[in-house]
């Protein structure tokens, strides 16, 4: 039965891809809503989301989808793009880009967002406790609870690029972020960050940081393990951005004004195994600069002190753990790596090669 289900799903997927390519030949971006095995096709994202029901899967082709206003999502859905790395999406005609912002309300609890470049903000409201955001590039993520300071939003972020910030709005308590490039983490009241590259930290409390590469300049309460941290300026002196009750384990602090740190400290921060080393990006990574670039290589150099320095014996940063950052951030649905479309006697002929993804 399992094999039959897998074959049926693959057949449905290939049928949808064929239809999407027919649209693509006419220069149109297309969105497919899979509702209980029956596909419906749209060219506007808001129309597709409005049509979808709980647990439907929405597939976005390559191309640009422009929103006229922030799109409100009030149902549990899965949104799949083809990816946001140009070199991994050539067969599908390029990346999937959404111009605009999305807001997920409580009724969307359990939603899934993957393989998409979002130019705006992804907002989660009160009651969203099980959302997953993976293999995507997003301007910022705001975890917001309009009902007060007791929000317990659980947002899982993995293998992503967060270009501006993860903002917990002083209420987010359980954000879990792994193997991601994050420019700024601010206003979070708990959670964990593991094997990330982090630029700035500001007002983070009760959070766990492990195996991260961080070049931060302000901090509050978070747990950091196996991170690399740099520009660590206001951690101890700035009362408005002081870091309280955080756990720092095997993080790499670079380009830091803090050359040492005795833990536990008076602010309740604890930790061990952290590295304080004033060094350059070029001395740490195979090929990288201080801001995210698709052309960079963020593997740790063999000569760096971050090599094999994580708590699990792997590298600090996104290429640590037994499941490192996924090159190309290819989504976990079947991936098209070859496509050939020809016509013969007014018949459209498709030659499509698809590879399964294990994660």
N, C-alpha and C positions, 0 to 999 in steps of 0.2 A: 504493500500500500504506500509506503514511504517513497519508493522509487517511482511509482506511478504518479504520485503527487509532484515529485520533483520534475519529471518529464512534462507533466501538464503545465506546471509553472513556467518551465523553460519555453515550451511551445507558445504559451500566451505572451511571454516576454518578446520572443522573436516576431510574433505577429504584430505586436505593438510597435516594435522597432521598424518593421517594414512600413507600417502606416506612417510613422513619424518621418521616415526617410522620404516617403512620397510628398509629405508636406514640405520637407526640407528642399526638395528639388524645385519647388515653386517659390522658395525664398521665405517661407513662413516658419516661425518658431511654433512648436506644438507642445501641448501638455496632455498627457494621458492620465485619466482617472480610472484606476482598476477597482471596480466595486464588485466584490464576490465573484471575480473571474471574468467579469464583463467590462470591456474597455469603452470609455467615452472620451472623445477628443475635443480639446479646446485650444484657443489661441490667446486667451486672457487668463492670468493666474487667479484673479479675484473670482471669475466665473467658475473656474475649476474648483476652488476651495468652497465656494457657496454650494456647488452641486454635491461635493463629497459628503459621505457619511462617516460615522465613527469607524476607525480601523481601515479605511480605504487607503490605498497607496497612490500617490501622485508622482508621475514621472515627468520631469522637464527635459526637453531636448537641449542641445546646445543653442546658444543665442542669448539675446537680451530681452528680459521681461520687465517692462516698466510699470510701476504702480503709480497711480495718480494721487494716492493718499496712503497712510499707514494701513496695511491690511490686517484686519482683526480676524484671528483664528479662534473659533469657539467650539472646536470638535477635535477629537483625537485622530490625527492623521500622520502619515509618513510622507515626507517630501524628499524626493531623490533628484539630484541633478547628475550630470555626467562627470563633474569634477571641476576644479578650479586651476589646475596646472595645465598650461597650454601644450606642453610636450607630451602629456598623457591623454589628451583628448583630440588628437588630430583626426582619428578615424570617425569621430562623431561630429566633426566640423567645428571644434573649438569648445570653450568652457560654457558653463551655465552661469549667467549673471542675472541677478534681480536688482533693479534700480529702485530703491525705496526701503521701507522698514516694515517689519512684521511684529504684531503684538499678539501673544498667546494668552488667552483667558483661562480661568479655572476649568472650564469644560473641555479644554484641550489637553488636560493632564495625561501624560504618557505619550506625547507626540515625539516625532523623530525628524531630524533635519540633517541631510547629508549631501555632500558633493556639490555645494553651491557657493558662488561668490556673491555676497550680499553687500551692497554699497552703503546701506544704512544700519540701523539699530535693530537687534533682535531683543524684544522685551517680553519678559514673563511676569504675569500678575499673580496675585494671591491665589493659592490653591494649586498652582502648577508645581508638582512635587517629583515628577519622574521623567522629565524631558531629557532626551539625548541629542547632543549636537556634535557631529563628527565629520571629519574630512572636509571641512568648509573654511572659507575665509570670510570673516565678518568684521565690519567696522567696529562695533561694540555690542556687548551683551549687558543688558540692564535687568537685574532681578529685583522686581519691585512689588511691595506689598502695601497697597493703599490703606489697609485697615490698621496699621500700627507697627510697633517694633518687634512683634513676636512671630514674624514670618519664619517658616522653616522650609523654604524652597530648596528642593534637591535638584540640581542641574548637573548633568554629567557632560563634560566637554573632553573630547579626545582627538588628537591628531589634527588640531585646528590652527589657524592663524587669526589672532584677535588683534586687529591693526591699531585700535585706539585703547580700549579698556574693557575689563570686566568690572562692572559697578554693582556692588551689593546693596546700594541705597541704605546702608546701615541696618538692614534687616536680614540679609541673606546669610543663613547659618550652615548650609550644607552643599556648597558648590564643590564638586569633585572634578579636578582638571588634571589631565595627564598628557604628556608628550605633545605639548602645544607651545606655539610662539605667542607670548602675551606681552603687549607693550606696557600695560598699566593694570594693576589690581588695586582697587580702592573700595573703601566702605563696606568690607565684608566682616561678618561677625562669627565666622567659623568655616570649616571645610578643609579641603586638602588639595595640595598642588604637588605633583610628583613628576620628575623628569621633564621639567618645562624650561624654556628660555624666557626670563622675565626681565623687563626693563625697570619699571618703577613700581614701588609699593607704597601705598598711602592709606592710613587708617584701616589696618587689618588686625583683627583680634580673634583669639581662640581658634587659630587655623594651623594646619600641619603642612610643612613644606619639606619635601624630601627629594634628593637627587636632582635638584634644579640648577640651572645656570642662570644667575640673576645679577643684573647690573642696575640695582634699584637706588633711589635716592630718598625715599621716605617710607615709613613702615608703621603698622599697628599690630593687631593680634592675629597671627596666622601660623600654621605649622609648615615649615619648609624643610624638606628632606632631599638630599642629593641634588640640590639646585646650584646654579652659579649666579651669584648676586654681585652687582657692581654699582658704582655711584651711590654708595650706601651712606648718604650724608646726614639726614635728619632723624635717624633711627632713635638716637638716645636723647638728643637735646630738644627737639621741637615738640612741645607738649600737645599741640593740636594734631600732630601726626605721629605721636609716640606709639610704639608697638607694645602691646600688652598681652601676656599669657599665650604667646606663640611658642611653637615647638620647631626648632631648626636642626635638622639632622643631615649631615653630609652634604651641605650646600657649598657652592663655590662662590665666594664673594670677590669680585674683581674690580679694578679701578676704584677702590674704596678709600674713603677717608678714615674708615675704621679699620685699623691694621690688626686689631685683636678684640676679643669680646669674651668676657668671663660670664659663663652661664652656670646656674641660674642667676638672673640679675634682679634688681630691685623692682622691675616692672612685671615680674612673673614669667619672663621668657626663659625657656629651657632649651637644651640642645646638646649635641656632641658631634664630633667628627667633621666640623665645618672647616673649610679652607679659606684663609684670607691671603690673597696673592694678587698684587698689582701687576696685571699683565694685559696684553693686547688681544683683540679678537684674532688677529693673524697668527699669534703664538698658540692659540687655543684650538681653533677650528681649521679644518682642511682648507676652506676658502669661504670666508664670511666677513661681512661688515656689521656695523652696530645696529642696523635696521634690517628687517626681513627682506630678502630678495629671492625670487624664484631661481636665480642663477647661482646662488650660494650653496655651499656644501657644509652642513653643520655637524658633520662627524668630528669627534674629538681627535686631535693629532696624537700620535703615539708618544710624543715627547711632552705632552701636557700633563700637569699634575691632576687634571680631571679624568685622566684615563684610568678606567677600572676603579674609580674612587667612590662609586655609589654603594649604598648599603647592601646591594645584592651582588656586588663584585663586577657589575657592568659599568659603562661610562656614565658620568654625570651628563645631564642634558637629554634632548629628545631622542637620541639614538641609544639610550640605555634600555634596560629591562630585557626580558626574554622576547618581548614583542615590541621592537623599536618603532619609531616614527615611520609610517608607511610612505615610501618614496612615491611621489606623484599624488599622494592622498586620494588614491582611487577608491570610490565608494564600494561598499560591500555587496552590492547587487552585481549580476553578471556584467562584465566589462567588455565593450567592443574594442578590439585592438586592430581590426582590419575590416575595411568596407570597400566594395567595388560595385558600382551601379552602372549597368549598361542597358541598352534597348535593342531589341531584335524583332523586326516585323511588328512594331507597335506594342511589343511586350516588354515590360520592365523586368529586368533580371537582376537579382540581388545576390551578392556573394559576401556574406558577413561571417566573421570569425569572432567568437566570444570566449572569454576565459572566466572560469568561476573564481570567486574571491573567498579566501578562508576567513577573512575578517574585514 
